[in-house]
Structure formats: C-alpha cells, structure tokens
Amino acid sequence: MINKEAETLLENGLIMECVYPCWVSNPVVKKKNDDDRTCIDFTNLNKVYLKYSFPLPRIDQMVDATAGFDKMSFLDAYSRYNQIPLYEEDQIHTAFITE
C-alpha cells in the first residue's frame, strides 16, 4: 500500500527519493469507504520544531470574504496536503520509509 502511494506521488513530482538515517512514522489507516490511506505522523517532529504564533481567521470572516465572487478555488486538487511545497531546508525533516 505505502509503496503504491509513494510511486504515484513520485511519478507526479510530489515527493523525491532520499536516504536519511531517521524518518517520521507513516501509519496506514482505513478510510470510511474501507480504502487505505497512508498518513504521516508529525507528532514527534512538532514537539521539537519552532512554534510560530499567528491568528487564524474566524469562519464567519472567511465566508464574508467570499461574498460577491462567483468562483472559488479548492486546495484539494489531488490530496489536500500535496499542494504546498516545503522549503528545501525543511524537507529532510519529513522523510518517510516505504520498505
């Protein structure tokens, strides 16, 4: 399962092969429709990474900001998390194992 998903991501240029001595956990969980979903658990990484404080907008502000527009863009064109590239210096912290 993980290898198949990794191959798809690699073919689409969303990940790259690398060799690192450590990686984050990548559990496979069942979705509601019984398909498998490969996840990455950043819990331990989040414990040691710098925290940045910034306020998130309230949902009513976000809804109001869309008034008057006839089109909206969706972040999830492939699988939500694949749309925003990581800074190159942060990529080593997100390695995961497939074998």
Backbone hydrogen bonds in HBPLUS format (Angstrom, degrees):
<---DONOR---> <-ACCEPTOR-->    atom                        ^
c    i                          cat <-CA-CA->   ^        H-A-AA   ^      H-
h    n   atom  resd res      DA  || num        DHA   H-A  angle D-A-AA Bond
n    s   type  num  typ     dist DA aas  dist angle  dist       angle   num
A0005-GLU N   A0001-MET O   3.12 MM   4  6.37 167.7  2.13 155.0 157.6     1
A0006-ALA N   A0002-ILE O   2.84 MM   4  5.96 160.6  1.87 152.6 158.9     2
A0007-GLU N   A0003-ASN O   2.86 MM   4  6.02 152.7  1.94 146.4 153.4     3
A0008-THR N   A0004-LYS O   3.12 MM   4  6.41 156.8  2.18 146.8 152.2     4
A0009-LEU N   A0005-GLU O   2.99 MM   4  6.27 163.5  2.01 152.9 157.2     5
A0010-LEU N   A0006-ALA O   2.83 MM   4  5.97 155.7  1.89 148.9 156.1     6
A0011-GLU N   A0007-GLU O   2.88 MM   4  6.04 163.5  1.91 150.9 155.0     7
A0012-ASN N   A0008-THR O   3.11 MM   4  6.29 142.2  2.26 141.9 151.5     8
A0014-LEU N   A0009-LEU O   2.88 MM   5  5.12 155.0  1.94 163.9 157.8     9
A0013-GLY N   A0010-LEU O   3.07 MM   3  5.13 162.4  2.10 108.2 112.2    10
A0024-VAL N   A0095-ALA O   2.97 MM  71  6.34 158.3  2.02 173.2 168.4    11
A0041-ASP N   A0025-SER O   2.74 MM  16  5.17 172.3  1.75 152.4 155.1    12
A0039-CYS N   A0027-PRO O   2.89 MM  12  5.50 164.1  1.92 168.1 173.5    13
A0029-VAL N   A0037-ARG O   2.92 MM   8  5.32 163.8  1.95 154.0 154.1    14
A0037-ARG N   A0029-VAL O   2.76 MM   8  5.32 147.8  1.87 159.0 168.8    15
A0031-LYS N   A0035-ASP O   2.75 MM   4  5.33 168.9  1.76 165.2 167.2    16
A0034-ASP N   A0031-LYS O   2.93 MM   3  5.15 155.7  1.99 118.2 119.7    17
A0046-ASN N   A0042-PHE O   2.80 MM   4  5.92 161.2  1.83 162.2 167.0    18
A0047-LYS N   A0043-THR O   3.24 MM   4  6.51 137.2  2.43 140.2 150.9    19
A0047-LYS N   A0044-ASN O   3.22 MM   3  5.17 130.0  2.49  93.2 106.0    20
A0048-VAL N   A0045-LEU O   3.19 MM   3  5.59 139.2  2.37 107.4 117.1    21
A0049-TYR N   A0045-LEU O   3.08 MM   4  6.14 132.3  2.32 150.0 163.6    22
A0061-GLN N   A0058-ARG O   3.05 MM   3  5.33 126.5  2.34 103.8 117.4    23
A0062-MET N   A0058-ARG O   3.13 MM   4  6.52 151.8  2.21 149.6 158.0    24
A0063-VAL N   A0059-ILE O   2.95 MM   4  6.21 157.8  2.00 152.8 158.3    25
A0064-ASP N   A0060-ASP O   3.00 MM   4  6.08 164.4  2.02 142.6 147.3    26
A0065-ALA N   A0061-GLN O   3.00 MM   4  6.11 146.0  2.12 139.7 148.5    27
A0066-THR N   A0063-VAL O   3.10 MM   3  5.45 150.2  2.19 107.6 116.4    28
A0067-ALA N   A0064-ASP O   3.21 MM   3  5.43 160.2  2.25 107.5 113.6    29
A0069-PHE N   A0066-THR O   3.24 MM   3  5.86 156.9  2.30 141.4 140.7    30
A0077-ALA N   A0075-LEU O   3.02 MM   2  5.91 130.9  2.27 107.8  93.5    31
A0081-TYR N   A0079-SER O   2.52 MM   2  5.77 116.3  1.91 123.8 108.4    32
A0090-ASP N   A0087-TYR O   2.94 MM   3  5.35 147.5  2.05 112.5 122.6    33
A0091-GLN N   A0088-GLU O   3.22 MM   3  5.35 150.6  2.32 104.0 112.4    34
A0093-HIS N   A0090-ASP O   3.11 MM   3  5.69 149.6  2.21 115.1 123.4    35
A0094-THR N   A0091-GLN O   3.13 MM   3  5.49 166.6  2.15 114.2 118.3    36
